[in-house]
Amino acid sequence: MGKILYLPFFFFTLVLAGCGGAGMAGGNGGGGTPPPANYYVVGYYPQWGLDNAQPYNVKNVVTSGSAPLLSHIIYAFGGIVNNQCASTDPNADYQALIPANEAVNGVADTAGSFAGNFHQLQELKAQYPGLQIELSIGGGAFNPALFSAAASPANVQSFVASCVNMYIKGNFAAGVTQPGIFTGFDVDWECPSSADDESNMAAMLAEFRKQLDAIQPGYQLTIAAGAGSWCWDYYDLPAMTSSLSFYNLMAYDFDGPWSNTTGFVAPLYQATLDPDPGNNASFPVNHYLAQGVPAAKIVMGMPFYNYEWTAVPATDNGLFQPGTASQTSGGYTMTESLLNSPGYTLYRDSTTQEPWLYDATSGNFWTFDDPTSLVFKSNYVVKNQLGGVMFWDLSSDDADGTLLKSMTGVLK
């Protein structure tokens, strides 16, 4: 690996709140058991992990050492059909037969039995009974019009009831009933886009809170929260906050393959050469705080994946330069391989501690988070008394849970 080079930066002073653990972010608008060290540690689990070239199973959450570090796993994703909650992949959810060597408890699923990811999450919860497991509805690729319809006044009560019946009461399909796996919902509506959406989203979350509390107080209710005005302009944050356990702030994807200019996927602050003061994670945190969201209800998201550009000129070692966005992306195992590849030099912006890899010969540029940048951001979470950390996703960490452990080492 090449030497590490630091980009010069302008000295600045940032006034931060005093150190200390975040309080229990539930209580107001949804409770739950306190997470380790009073911080939420939230990892998304991808439904499609079974289909990866190298399958990611629920058992990997255990073998990587991640399971005892997590307060929440959010299973992504469930869908909406005819204004009702629905599985987007019944095979992955509760039908796929998991062999013994890939099963949490070492016991193979048999034909006709409750199986798939849901059974493995059930076994995981048996080993870690304090673990909260939420079902995420929607996603970045999900049609937001489906949320607009389901959350309308005519449909919202029935929609929420269908979600509660399916995932909380465990009525997954005819003849398939397994209650007690999921302990709440994460609503990933990206994003409300009208005044009607704004009022209907707040009312939908209030309906979720009402129906969950009617079963038993303490069920979790969160949203995957937007990190830019294009998403939050139609959030009624005061109304939403009263219903939610906390916000999973998607403080990433500030730069990526939709842009023909290189940059950082998730810098904490405005990077030295970045002309956009809102292109960083602290900007949305400050917005939510300014709108009255309690710090302890803001869980800051971080990415475990990378993005690439090609044909990038060598000016400023490729940073904030024109390039061809690549559709190639991968998790931290890929990043570790790149770090050990000849030709690449690892650079780091001293303002943000964000790393990047650049090969001056090929013109290839990669942005990602690594343990150093994640520790930097986790210290920000502690100093500002935020609710904790979230990341996308569990399958993108390496086999030893290196990235997750770097974050939780700070929180503890």
VEXDREN-2710 file (C-alpha; in Angstrom, 1 decimal):
% VEXDREN-2710
k/r/px/py/pz
1/MET/0.0/0.0/0.0
2/GLY/1.2/3.5/-0.7
3/LYS/1.9/6.1/1.9
4/ILE/-1.0/8.0/3.5
5/LEU/-1.1/11.7/2.5
6/TYR/-3.1/14.4/4.3
7/LEU/-4.7/17.2/2.3
8/PRO/-3.9/20.6/3.9
9/PHE/-6.9/22.3/5.4
10/PHE/-7.9/25.6/6.9
11/PHE/-8.0/25.5/10.7
12/PHE/-11.4/26.0/12.2
13/THR/-13.0/25.8/15.6
14/LEU/-16.1/23.8/16.1
15/VAL/-18.1/24.2/19.4
16/LEU/-19.4/20.8/20.4
17/ALA/-21.6/19.8/23.3
18/GLY/-19.9/18.1/26.2
19/CYS/-19.1/14.5/26.2
20/GLY/-21.4/11.9/27.6
21/GLY/-23.7/9.1/26.6
22/ALA/-27.0/9.8/24.9
23/GLY/-30.0/9.2/27.0
24/MET/-32.6/6.6/26.2
25/ALA/-34.0/7.8/22.9
26/GLY/-37.3/5.9/23.4
27/GLY/-39.7/7.0/26.1
28/ASN/-41.2/9.9/24.2
29/GLY/-43.0/8.3/21.3
30/GLY/-41.9/4.8/21.7
31/GLY/-39.6/3.0/24.2
32/GLY/-37.7/-0.2/24.3
33/THR/-34.8/-1.6/26.2
34/PRO/-31.8/0.7/26.5
35/PRO/-29.1/-0.2/24.0
36/PRO/-25.5/-0.9/25.0
37/ALA/-23.9/2.1/26.8
38/ASN/-27.2/3.9/26.2
39/TYR/-26.5/4.3/22.5
40/TYR/-28.5/2.9/19.6
41/VAL/-26.4/0.7/17.3
42/VAL/-28.5/0.0/14.3
43/GLY/-27.6/-2.2/11.3
44/TYR/-29.7/-2.8/8.2
45/TYR/-29.9/-6.5/7.1
46/PRO/-30.5/-6.9/3.4
47/GLN/-33.2/-9.4/2.4
48/TRP/-31.2/-10.4/-0.7
49/GLY/-28.1/-11.4/1.3
50/LEU/-28.9/-15.0/0.5
51/ASP/-28.5/-14.2/-3.2
52/ASN/-25.1/-12.5/-3.0
53/ALA/-22.2/-14.1/-4.9
54/GLN/-20.9/-14.8/-1.4
55/PRO/-24.1/-15.3/0.5
56/TYR/-24.6/-13.3/3.7
57/ASN/-26.7/-15.1/6.3
58/VAL/-28.0/-14.1/9.6
59/LYS/-25.4/-16.5/11.1
60/ASN/-22.7/-14.1/9.8
61/VAL/-24.1/-11.5/12.2
62/VAL/-22.9/-13.9/14.9
63/THR/-19.7/-15.2/13.5
64/SER/-18.4/-11.7/12.8
65/GLY/-18.9/-10.7/16.4
66/SER/-21.5/-8.1/15.4
67/ALA/-24.6/-9.5/17.2
68/PRO/-23.7/-8.5/20.8
69/LEU/-22.8/-5.0/19.6
70/LEU/-26.1/-4.2/18.0
71/SER/-29.2/-2.7/19.7
72/HIS/-31.3/-3.0/16.5
73/ILE/-31.4/-5.0/13.3
74/ILE/-33.6/-3.5/10.6
75/TYR/-34.7/-6.0/7.9
76/ALA/-34.9/-4.5/4.5
77/PHE/-37.4/-4.5/2.9
78/GLY/-41.1/-5.2/3.1
79/GLY/-43.4/-3.7/0.4
80/ILE/-46.9/-2.4/-0.2
81/VAL/-49.5/-4.1/-2.5
82/ASN/-53.0/-2.8/-2.9
83/ASN/-52.4/-0.5/0.1
84/GLN/-51.5/-3.4/2.3
85/CYS/-48.2/-4.5/3.7
86/ALA/-46.7/-7.4/1.7
87/SER/-43.6/-9.5/1.4
88/THR/-41.4/-8.5/-1.5
89/ASP/-39.7/-11.9/-1.6
90/PRO/-41.5/-14.7/0.3
91/ASN/-38.8/-17.2/-0.6
92/ALA/-36.0/-15.2/1.1
93/ASP/-38.3/-14.2/4.0
94/TYR/-39.7/-17.5/5.2
95/GLN/-39.4/-20.3/2.6
96/ALA/-35.7/-20.8/1.6
97/LEU/-34.3/-23.8/3.3
98/ILE/-31.1/-22.8/5.2
99/PRO/-28.5/-25.6/5.5
100/ALA/-27.1/-26.5/8.9
101/ASN/-23.7/-24.9/8.3
102/GLU/-25.4/-21.6/7.5
103/ALA/-28.0/-21.7/10.3
104/VAL/-27.7/-19.7/13.5
105/ASN/-28.4/-22.7/15.7
106/GLY/-26.7/-25.3/13.4
107/VAL/-29.9/-27.0/12.5
108/ALA/-31.0/-27.2/8.9
109/ASP/-34.5/-26.1/7.8
110/THR/-36.6/-29.0/6.5
111/ALA/-39.3/-29.0/3.8
112/GLY/-42.6/-27.5/5.0
113/SER/-41.0/-25.9/8.1
114/PHE/-40.8/-22.2/8.9
115/ALA/-37.6/-21.2/7.1
116/GLY/-35.7/-18.4/5.4
117/ASN/-34.3/-15.2/6.9
118/PHE/-37.2/-14.9/9.3
119/HIS/-36.5/-18.2/10.9
120/GLN/-32.9/-17.3/11.3
121/LEU/-33.8/-14.0/12.9
122/GLN/-36.0/-15.9/15.2
123/GLU/-33.1/-18.1/16.2
124/LEU/-30.8/-15.0/16.6
125/LYS/-33.4/-13.4/18.9
126/ALA/-33.4/-16.6/21.0
127/GLN/-29.7/-16.1/21.5
128/TYR/-29.9/-12.3/22.0
129/PRO/-33.3/-11.7/23.5
130/GLY/-32.6/-8.0/24.0
131/LEU/-32.1/-7.4/20.3
132/GLN/-34.7/-5.2/18.6
133/ILE/-35.6/-6.4/15.1
134/GLU/-37.5/-4.0/12.9
135/LEU/-39.1/-4.5/9.5
136/SER/-38.3/-1.7/7.1
137/ILE/-41.0/-0.8/4.6
138/GLY/-40.1/0.8/1.3
139/GLY/-36.5/1.7/0.4
140/GLY/-34.6/3.9/-2.0
141/ALA/-35.8/2.0/-5.1
142/PHE/-39.4/1.8/-3.8
143/ASN/-42.1/3.8/-5.7
144/PRO/-43.0/6.7/-3.3
145/ALA/-46.5/6.9/-4.9
146/LEU/-47.3/3.6/-3.1
147/PHE/-46.7/5.3/0.2
148/SER/-48.7/8.3/-0.8
149/ALA/-51.7/6.1/-1.5
150/ALA/-51.4/3.8/1.5
151/ALA/-51.0/6.8/3.9
152/SER/-54.0/8.6/2.5
153/PRO/-56.9/9.2/5.0
154/ALA/-59.0/6.6/3.3
155/ASN/-56.4/3.8/3.5
156/VAL/-54.1/4.6/6.5
157/GLN/-55.9/2.7/9.2
158/SER/-56.2/-0.4/7.2
159/PHE/-52.7/-0.2/5.9
160/VAL/-51.1/0.1/9.3
161/ALA/-53.4/-2.8/10.6
162/SER/-52.1/-5.0/7.8
163/CYS/-48.5/-4.3/8.7
164/VAL/-49.1/-5.0/12.4
165/ASN/-51.0/-8.2/11.5
166/MET/-48.3/-9.4/9.2
167/TYR/-45.1/-8.5/11.1
168/ILE/-45.9/-8.0/14.7
169/LYS/-48.6/-10.7/15.0
170/GLY/-46.5/-12.8/12.7
171/ASN/-49.2/-13.8/10.1
172/PHE/-46.8/-13.9/7.2
173/ALA/-49.0/-16.0/4.9
174/ALA/-51.8/-18.6/5.0
175/GLY/-50.6/-21.3/7.4
176/VAL/-47.5/-19.4/8.4
177/THR/-47.8/-17.7/11.7
178/GLN/-44.8/-16.9/13.9
179/PRO/-45.3/-14.0/16.2
180/GLY/-42.6/-12.4/18.3
181/ILE/-39.8/-11.9/15.7
182/PHE/-40.3/-8.3/14.9
183/THR/-40.4/-5.6/17.5
184/GLY/-41.3/-2.6/15.3
185/PHE/-41.2/-0.8/12.0
186/ASP/-38.8/1.4/10.1
187/VAL/-40.6/3.5/7.5
188/ASP/-38.3/4.2/4.5
189/TRP/-40.4/6.7/2.4
190/GLU/-38.0/8.4/0.0
191/CYS/-39.5/10.9/0.0
192/PRO/-42.8/12.8/0.6
193/SER/-43.2/15.4/-2.1
194/SER/-46.4/17.4/-1.4
195/ALA/-48.3/19.1/1.3
196/ASP/-50.7/16.1/1.3
197/ASP/-47.8/13.7/1.7
198/GLU/-46.5/15.8/4.6
199/SER/-49.7/15.7/6.6
200/ASN/-50.4/12.0/5.7
201/MET/-46.9/10.8/6.6
202/ALA/-47.3/12.4/10.1
203/ALA/-50.8/10.9/10.4
204/MET/-49.5/7.5/9.3
205/LEU/-46.7/7.5/11.9
206/ALA/-49.2/8.5/14.6
207/GLU/-51.5/5.6/13.5
208/PHE/-48.5/3.2/13.7
209/ARG/-47.7/4.4/17.2
210/LYS/-51.4/4.1/18.2
211/GLN/-51.8/0.6/16.9
212/LEU/-48.4/-0.6/18.3
213/ASP/-49.1/0.9/21.7
214/ALA/-52.5/-0.8/21.8
215/ILE/-50.7/-4.1/21.7
216/GLN/-48.0/-3.1/24.1
217/PRO/-46.0/0.0/24.8
218/GLY/-42.4/-0.2/23.8
219/TYR/-42.6/-1.3/20.2
220/GLN/-40.0/0.5/18.0
221/LEU/-41.0/3.0/15.3
222/THR/-38.4/4.7/13.3
223/ILE/-37.9/6.2/9.8
224/ALA/-35.0/6.3/7.4
225/ALA/-34.7/10.0/7.5
226/GLY/-33.5/12.2/4.6
227/ALA/-30.3/14.1/4.8
228/GLY/-31.2/16.9/2.3
229/SER/-33.9/19.5/1.8
230/TRP/-35.2/17.7/-1.2
231/CYS/-36.5/15.1/1.3
232/TRP/-37.1/16.9/4.5
233/ASP/-39.0/19.8/3.0
234/TYR/-42.2/17.8/3.4
235/TYR/-41.5/16.4/6.9
236/ASP/-43.7/17.7/9.7
237/LEU/-40.8/17.1/12.2
238/PRO/-42.7/18.2/15.4
239/ALA/-45.6/15.8/14.7
240/MET/-43.3/13.0/13.5
241/THR/-41.0/13.2/16.5
242/SER/-43.8/12.6/18.9
243/SER/-44.6/9.3/17.3
244/LEU/-41.0/8.1/16.6
245/SER/-38.6/6.2/18.8
246/PHE/-35.8/7.9/16.8
247/TYR/-34.7/9.0/13.3
248/ASN/-32.2/6.9/11.3
249/LEU/-30.5/9.8/9.5
250/MET/-29.2/8.7/6.1
251/ALA/-26.1/10.8/6.4
252/TYR/-24.4/9.4/3.3
253/ASP/-24.6/9.4/-0.5
254/PHE/-23.4/13.1/-0.6
255/ASP/-21.3/12.2/-3.6
256/GLY/-21.7/9.1/-5.8
257/PRO/-22.2/7.6/-9.2
258/TRP/-25.0/10.1/-10.1
259/SER/-22.3/12.8/-10.4
260/ASN/-19.6/13.3/-13.0
261/THR/-17.3/14.8/-10.3
262/THR/-15.5/12.8/-7.7
263/GLY/-16.1/13.5/-4.0
264/PHE/-16.8/11.9/-0.6
265/VAL/-19.7/9.5/0.0
266/ALA/-20.2/10.7/3.6
267/PRO/-17.9/13.4/5.0
268/LEU/-18.7/14.6/8.5
269/TYR/-17.9/18.3/7.7
270/GLN/-17.6/20.4/4.6
271/ALA/-14.4/19.0/3.0
272/THR/-11.6/21.4/2.2
273/LEU/-12.2/21.6/-1.5
274/ASP/-16.0/21.0/-1.5
275/PRO/-17.9/24.2/-2.6
276/ASP/-21.2/22.9/-1.1
277/PRO/-21.6/23.7/2.6
278/GLY/-24.5/21.2/2.8
279/ASN/-22.7/18.3/1.4
280/ASN/-21.8/16.6/4.7
281/ALA/-23.3/14.7/7.6
282/SER/-23.2/17.5/10.2
283/PHE/-25.4/19.8/8.0
284/PRO/-28.5/17.6/8.3
285/VAL/-27.8/16.9/12.0
286/ASN/-27.8/20.6/12.7
287/HIS/-31.0/21.0/10.6
288/TYR/-32.9/18.4/12.7
289/LEU/-31.6/19.9/15.9
290/ALA/-32.7/23.4/14.8
291/GLN/-36.2/22.0/14.1
292/GLY/-36.5/20.8/17.7
293/VAL/-35.7/17.1/17.2
294/PRO/-34.0/16.0/20.5
295/ALA/-30.3/15.0/20.0
296/ALA/-31.0/11.6/21.6
297/LYS/-33.5/10.9/18.8
298/ILE/-31.0/11.4/16.0
299/VAL/-29.1/8.3/15.0
300/MET/-26.4/9.1/12.5
301/GLY/-26.1/6.8/9.5
302/MET/-22.8/5.8/8.0
303/PRO/-22.0/3.8/4.9
304/PHE/-20.1/0.5/4.7
305/TYR/-19.8/0.6/0.9
306/ASN/-17.7/2.3/-1.7
307/TYR/-18.1/4.2/-5.0
308/GLU/-15.7/4.5/-7.9
309/TRP/-15.0/7.0/-10.7
310/THR/-12.6/6.3/-13.6
311/ALA/-10.6/8.6/-16.0
312/VAL/-10.0/11.1/-13.2
313/PRO/-7.2/13.6/-13.7
314/ALA/-4.4/13.8/-11.2
315/THR/-5.1/17.4/-10.0
316/ASP/-5.5/17.4/-6.2
317/ASN/-4.9/13.6/-6.4
318/GLY/-8.3/13.2/-8.1
319/LEU/-10.5/14.8/-5.4
320/PHE/-13.4/16.9/-6.7
321/GLN/-12.2/16.4/-10.3
322/PRO/-14.2/15.4/-13.3
323/GLY/-14.5/11.6/-14.0
324/THR/-16.7/8.9/-15.3
325/ALA/-19.0/7.5/-12.6
326/SER/-18.7/3.7/-12.4
327/GLN/-21.5/1.4/-11.5
328/THR/-19.0/-0.7/-9.6
329/SER/-19.5/-0.7/-5.9
330/GLY/-18.8/-3.1/-3.0
331/GLY/-18.4/-3.5/0.7
332/TYR/-15.4/-3.2/3.0
333/THR/-13.9/-6.5/1.9
334/MET/-13.5/-5.0/-1.6
335/THR/-12.1/-1.8/-0.1
336/GLU/-9.5/-3.8/1.9
337/SER/-8.5/-5.6/-1.3
338/LEU/-8.1/-2.2/-3.1
339/LEU/-6.0/-0.9/-0.2
340/ASN/-3.5/-3.7/-0.9
341/SER/-3.6/-3.3/-4.7
342/PRO/-0.5/-1.9/-6.4
343/GLY/-0.8/1.6/-7.9
344/TYR/-3.2/3.0/-5.3
345/THR/-2.3/5.6/-2.8
346/LEU/-4.5/6.2/0.3
347/TYR/-5.2/9.9/0.9
348/ARG/-7.1/11.5/3.7
349/ASP/-8.8/14.9/4.1
350/SER/-7.7/16.4/7.4
351/THR/-10.9/18.3/7.9
352/THR/-13.2/15.3/7.6
353/GLN/-10.9/12.4/8.1
354/GLU/-12.5/10.9/5.0
355/PRO/-10.2/8.6/3.0
356/TRP/-9.9/8.2/-0.7
357/LEU/-7.9/5.9/-3.0
358/TYR/-6.4/7.2/-6.2
359/ASP/-4.3/5.5/-8.9
360/ALA/-2.6/8.3/-10.9
361/THR/-1.7/5.8/-13.7
362/SER/-5.2/4.4/-14.3
363/GLY/-7.1/7.5/-13.1
364/ASN/-9.3/5.3/-10.8
365/PHE/-10.8/7.0/-7.7
366/TRP/-12.6/5.4/-4.8
367/THR/-14.5/7.0/-1.9
368/PHE/-15.5/5.0/1.2
369/ASP/-15.5/5.1/5.0
370/ASP/-12.8/3.2/7.0
371/PRO/-12.2/2.7/10.7
372/THR/-10.4/6.1/11.0
373/SER/-13.3/8.1/9.5
374/LEU/-15.9/6.1/11.4
375/VAL/-14.1/6.6/14.7
376/PHE/-14.0/10.4/13.9
377/LYS/-17.8/10.4/13.2
378/SER/-18.6/8.3/16.3
379/ASN/-16.7/10.7/18.5
380/TYR/-18.9/13.4/17.0
381/VAL/-22.0/11.3/18.0
382/VAL/-20.7/11.1/21.6
383/LYS/-19.7/14.8/21.9
384/ASN/-23.0/15.9/20.6
385/GLN/-25.0/13.4/22.7
386/LEU/-26.8/12.0/19.7
387/GLY/-28.8/8.8/20.0
388/GLY/-26.3/6.5/18.3
389/VAL/-25.1/5.2/15.0
390/MET/-26.8/3.4/12.1
391/PHE/-25.1/1.8/9.1
392/TRP/-26.0/0.4/5.7
393/ASP/-25.5/-2.5/5.8
394/LEU/-24.4/-5.5/7.8
395/SER/-23.4/-7.6/4.7
396/SER/-21.0/-4.8/3.6
397/ASP/-18.7/-5.2/6.6
398/ASP/-15.9/-7.7/6.5
399/ALA/-16.0/-11.1/8.1
400/ASP/-14.6/-9.8/11.3
401/GLY/-17.0/-6.9/11.7
402/THR/-14.2/-4.4/11.5
403/LEU/-16.2/-1.3/10.7
404/LEU/-18.9/-2.0/13.3
405/LYS/-16.3/-2.6/16.0
406/SER/-14.5/0.6/15.2
407/MET/-17.7/2.6/15.9
408/THR/-18.8/0.7/19.0
409/GLY/-15.4/1.0/20.4
410/VAL/-15.9/4.7/20.7
411/LEU/-19.5/4.5/22.0
412/LYS/-18.5/2.2/24.8
END
